[in-house]
């Protein structure tokens, strides 16, 4: 067996899934290659030299203790694929200047004040029914950062996010980076969940960010923030109907 990057097959399959409803694009070999190149340049290569090595990597996705990590990896990959599709289509072009918002209002380099860029993690969570633990579909989840709706860092990251059957009730966010003169910030993330037939839920999580000099343009699996399940309680009328 020749030396092979296992990720190539994974990425090509993810592109097939993303373009299932757009067969014309899927048949465009150059388009698919451009999207694949974009994604493969942003995920770590995983090489195998034998069938045993290939099988070991494939089985990692099936191990029970790897399920949460595998889910994060799948969501991370699909977000990259969707972003690559958007970029290759030419629908939207992004630059670092468009992916950072200013919260401080302090002078920039011309004024002699150092401004730090604070990047926020990618966030994964799930909405479940408090009574039976089953995923809740059609729930609207809104991420607020220090009381304000957080704009996304890139296209493909919706806020608010509506949970769907395809993601088994999971949601994901990537807040846009901000600037501040403080090298270290403590911010409050608030997740507001609404759904017909359920009581509204609010969950808060405080995180600390370290200032850097550049806005993040890629996704890092080790920096994903995984939330505990957000359990919503059915209203009395809805519970009786069930």
C-alpha positions in Angstrom: 0.0 0.0 0.0 1.4 3.4 -1.0 1.9 6.2 1.5 -1.5 7.9 1.7 -3.0 10.9 3.4 -6.1 9.4 5.0 -7.7 12.9 5.3 -8.0 13.1 1.5 -10.7 10.5 1.5 -12.5 12.0 4.5 -12.5 15.5 3.0 -13.7 14.3 -0.4 -16.6 12.4 1.3 -17.4 15.5 3.3 -17.6 17.6 0.1 -19.9 15.0 -1.5 -22.2 15.4 1.5 -22.1 19.2 1.4 -22.9 19.3 -2.3 -25.6 16.5 -2.4 -28.2 19.0 -3.5 -25.9 20.7 -6.0 -24.9 17.9 -8.4 -23.6 20.3 -11.0 -21.0 21.6 -8.6 -20.2 18.1 -7.5 -19.5 17.1 -11.1 -17.2 20.0 -11.5 -13.8 18.4 -10.9 -11.9 21.7 -10.6 -14.4 23.1 -8.1 -14.2 20.0 -5.9 -10.4 20.0 -6.1 -10.3 23.7 -5.1 -12.5 23.1 -2.1 -10.5 20.0 -1.1 -7.2 22.0 -1.3 -8.7 24.7 0.9 -9.8 22.2 3.5 -6.7 20.0 3.4 -4.5 23.0 3.9 -6.3 23.6 7.2 -6.5 20.1 8.7 -3.5 18.1 9.9 -2.4 15.4 7.5 -2.7 11.8 8.7 -0.6 9.4 6.7 -1.0 5.6 6.7 1.2 3.0 5.0 -0.8 -0.1 5.5 -4.3 -1.4 5.7 -3.9 -1.9 9.4 -3.0 1.8 9.8 -6.0 2.8 7.7 -8.4 0.6 9.8 -7.0 1.9 13.1 -7.7 5.5 12.0 -11.2 4.6 10.8 -12.1 2.8 14.0 -11.1 5.8 16.1 -14.4 7.3 15.0 -16.4 4.3 16.4 -14.8 4.0 19.9 -17.3 5.1 22.6 -14.8 7.1 24.5 -14.0 9.0 21.3 -17.6 10.0 20.4 -17.5 13.5 21.7 -14.1 14.2 20.1 -15.2 12.6 16.9 -18.3 14.8 16.8 -16.3 17.9 17.3 -14.0 16.8 14.5 -16.9 16.1 12.1 -18.5 19.5 12.9 -15.2 21.2 12.5 -14.6 19.5 9.1 -18.1 20.3 7.7 -17.8 23.9 8.7 -14.4 24.1 6.9 -16.0 22.4 3.8 -19.0 24.8 3.8 -16.7 27.8 4.1 -14.5 26.4 1.3 -17.5 26.0 -0.9 -18.6 29.6 -0.2 -15.1 31.0 -0.9 -14.6 29.0 -4.1 -18.0 30.1 -5.3 -16.8 33.7 -4.9 -19.9 34.6 -2.9 -17.9 36.1 -0.1 -14.3 37.2 0.4 -12.9 37.6 3.8 -9.9 39.4 5.2 -8.4 39.8 8.7 -9.7 43.3 8.9 -13.3 42.1 8.4 -13.0 39.4 11.1 -12.2 41.6 14.1 -14.5 44.0 15.8 -13.3 46.7 18.1 -14.8 46.8 21.6 -12.4 49.2 23.3 -12.4 52.3 21.2 -8.8 52.9 22.2 -6.2 54.5 19.8 -4.4 52.1 17.5 -0.7 51.9 16.7 -0.7 55.6 15.5 -1.7 56.7 19.0 1.0 54.6 20.7 -1.5 52.2 22.4 -1.1 48.5 22.0 -4.3 46.7 21.0 -4.6 43.0 21.4 -6.8 40.7 19.3 -8.9 38.4 21.5 -9.9 35.2 19.6 -12.8 33.2 20.9 -13.1 29.4 20.8 -15.4 27.4 18.5 -18.4 26.3 20.7 -20.4 23.0 20.5 -23.5 22.2 22.5 -26.7 20.3 22.4 -30.3 20.9 23.3 -32.1 18.0 25.0 -35.5 17.4 26.6 -35.2 17.6 30.4 -37.5 14.7 31.0 -36.4 12.0 28.5 -32.9 13.3 27.5 -33.8 13.1 23.8 -32.4 15.8 21.4 -34.8 18.8 20.8 -35.1 19.9 17.1 -36.2 23.3 16.0 -34.9 25.0 19.1 -33.4 28.5 18.5 -30.1 29.1 20.3 -28.7 32.6 20.5 -25.2 33.3 21.7 -24.7 36.6 23.5 -21.2 38.0 24.4 -21.3 40.3 27.4 -25.0 40.9 26.8 -24.8 41.5 23.0 -25.6 39.1 20.2 -22.2 37.8 19.0 -21.4 38.3 15.3 -19.8 35.2 13.7 -16.1 35.0 12.9 -16.8 33.7 9.4 -19.5 32.7 7.0 -21.3 29.4 7.8 -21.5 30.1 11.6 -25.1 31.1 12.2 -26.2 33.1 15.2 -28.9 32.4 16.2 -28.7 28.7 15.3 -31.7 26.4 14.9 -31.1 22.8 16.0 -31.8 20.2 13.3 -32.3 16.5 12.9 -29.1 16.3 10.8 -27.0 17.4 13.7 -29.0 15.5 16.3 -29.9 18.6 18.2 -26.3 20.0 18.3 -25.4 23.6 17.7 -22.2 25.4 17.1 -20.8 28.9 17.2 -17.6 30.8 16.5 -17.8 34.4 17.8 -16.0 37.1 15.9 -12.7 38.2 17.5 -12.5 41.6 19.3 -9.8 44.1 20.1 -8.9 45.4 23.5 -5.9 47.1 25.2 -6.0 44.4 28.0 -3.8 41.4 27.3 -6.2 39.2 29.2 -10.0 39.4 29.2 -12.8 37.6 31.2 -16.0 37.6 29.2 -19.4 36.0 29.8 -21.0 33.8 27.2 -24.8 33.5 27.4 -26.8 31.0 25.5 -30.5 31.7 25.2 -32.7 28.8 24.1 -36.3 29.1 22.9 -38.7 26.5 21.5 -42.4 26.3 21.2 -43.7 23.9 23.8 -40.7 24.5 26.1 -39.8 27.0 28.8 -37.1 29.4 27.7 -33.6 28.6 29.1 -30.5 30.7 29.7 -27.1 29.2 30.3 -24.0 31.3 31.1 -20.4 30.4 30.9 -17.5 32.7 31.7 -14.2 32.3 29.8 -10.9 34.0 29.8 -9.1 34.9 26.6 -5.4 35.7 26.0 -4.6 38.6 23.6 -2.7 37.9 20.4 -1.7 40.0 17.4 -3.7 38.2 14.7 -7.3 37.1 14.2 -7.6 33.4 13.9 -8.4 32.2 10.4 -8.5 28.5 11.0 -10.2 26.0 13.4 -8.2 24.1 16.0 -9.8 21.0 17.5 -8.0 21.4 20.8 -9.6 24.8 21.4 -13.2 23.8 20.9 -15.4 24.6 23.9 -17.8 21.7 24.5 -20.8 22.7 26.6 -22.8 20.4 28.9 -26.3 19.4 27.4 -28.8 22.3 27.7 -31.9 20.6 29.1 -35.2 22.4 28.4 -38.4 21.7 30.3 -41.6 21.2 28.4 -44.5 23.5 29.3 -47.4 21.9 31.2 -49.7 21.9 28.2 -47.0 20.3 26.0 -46.2 17.7 28.7 -49.9 16.7 29.0 -50.2 16.4 25.3 -47.3 14.0 25.2 
